[in-house]
Amino acid sequence: MKRAQSEFSALLFGNEQVEDHLKDVFFLYAAEDPSFDQICNQQNSMAMYQFLVGKLVAFHDDDLALKD
């Protein structure tokens, strides 16, 4: 998980001002997915990036649902 976080944080969050603890929460959320370990073991950066983008969309949707 730490490798994915260090490799993809800048791409995923870009210029957004996201607090570090929220980035940690997101990566924990992504790591809970049963397919996370499988994707890590593939060592395919594009597959991991696509997975994380999908998880980020779901994370935002879940976060917005909790705020309603």
Buried (B, 14 or more C-beta within 10 A) or exposed (E): EEEBBEBBBEEBBEEEEEEEEEBEEBBEBBBEBEEBEEBBEEEEEEBBBEBBEEBBEEBEEEEEEEEE
